[in-house]
Amino acid sequence: MPHITDLNQALFDRAKKVIPGGVNSPVRAFRAVGGTPRFIQRAQGAYIWDANGQRYTDYIGSWGPMILGHGHPAVVEAVQKAVLEGFSYGAPTEREVELAEEILRLVPSMDMVRLVSSGTEAAMSTIRLARGATGRSKLIKFEGCYHGHADALLVKAGSGLATFGNPTSAGVPAEVVQHTVVLEYNNIQQLEEAFALQGREIACLMMEPICGNMNFVRASVPFVKRCRELCTEHGSLLVFDEVMTGFRVALGGAQSVYAQAIPGFEPDMTVMGKVIGGGMPLAAFGAKRAVMEHLAPLGSVYQAGTLSGNPVATACGLATLKEISKPGFYDALAQKTRALINGMSQAATAAGIPFCGDSEGGMMGFYLLEKLPQNYAQVMKTDSAGFNQLFHGLLDRGVYIAPALYEAGFVSAAHTDSDIEATVVAAQEVFQLLLK
Ligand SMILES: *Cc1c(COP(=O)(O)O)cnc(C)c1O
């Protein structure tokens, strides 16, 4: 939209002087797609408004947490009430107990949880606990899966199975990632080789069950089954990082989806974030009692947090969990999400553009590819120039999707059928333009 004064640009220029890159989390800077990031002024329901007063239909939802849409009245009320009672005490509260009970009721693979403030913190603490509980050092992760920015997890694949990975960030010494083994997602053979080679040293295997940080790649059922079997066989802990998928793809998380295909399936440890805070800084990690009792003050694995279990954040999380627990919530959400992917797919096909997409619950992803990718290398083959045109075409038409090819998208309960239809119409127009 042409503006005489672009207030987004003015804010971005100002921000760049005082904040590295002008943003507090890199993907917000629009580096991958080019252009000026939108500075958001307010949000309501399925919409956000930028500094110019331009409205967008929001398919990012704060990268997942806003499953009810923005400013849900019951959540706002709970937060307002909590704020009046104090912001933070640094002492235990009843609400933390209530939230922990509620999480355990919904995700029964865990007997106990600890609340923290970010997914990064939850994943980092999970690794420490897994190492402490098993007395082992190595961990397995998969290329393309993101588990936050703790040092040991910022790793890409090394040159072979016997070698360790390479840091993906400056400031992470090679020694710090020497215990991190990076494997290809959905590659059963590599997984078996890695366990055969060093199974007895592996504390845990951490995975995104549906990888939202490669846009949307499902772990295949046989792959998850094999991960489970090999961890059990070798005494390693299977960790599901459900920071994105937890309460997003289903009320019981991705583990409940895989349990339908693999009877009795459970991970040993679960990492959660995003939706459980409903937009406030809140995350959690949990496991069976025997593992969780290794944590301080009961056990010798240290973990702590000044703002952990914050009373305002827990009020927001509890109110959110209450709404999403209502009957039919996920059916309605899944139907809308599927309608969007199907609509976009038909629009692309009509324009003769390669397109494929997938969704589960309120999480979705699509690629300008003929066939859904299974791993990072295949995801990297996506047409990034085409994606960038699609991104900007949609943005110009008031549709806000993730400003990066490798990020999942999210639909909220506040999106109406007509919001979805309008987005499909916008996509139709952009696909026609892409042909030219
Ligand atoms: C977002 C995310 C994290 C990190 O959570 P933060 O709250 O951003 O620190 C970890 N794991 C997965 C799967 C995520 O999607």
The ligand as an ORCA input file, in Angstrom:
! r2SCAN-3c Opt
* xyz 0 1
  C       9.347    -21.838     19.163
  C       9.985    -23.130     19.435
  C      10.967    -23.292     20.442
  C      11.530    -22.125     21.193
  O      10.573    -21.475     21.977
  P      10.844    -19.945     22.429
  O       9.685    -19.653     23.342
  O      10.867    -19.144     21.179
  O      12.138    -19.918     23.138
  C      11.428    -24.555     20.717
  N      10.980    -25.629     20.035
  C      10.060    -25.518     19.059
  C       9.584    -26.741     18.357
  C       9.544    -24.269     18.718
  O       8.662    -24.164     17.725
*
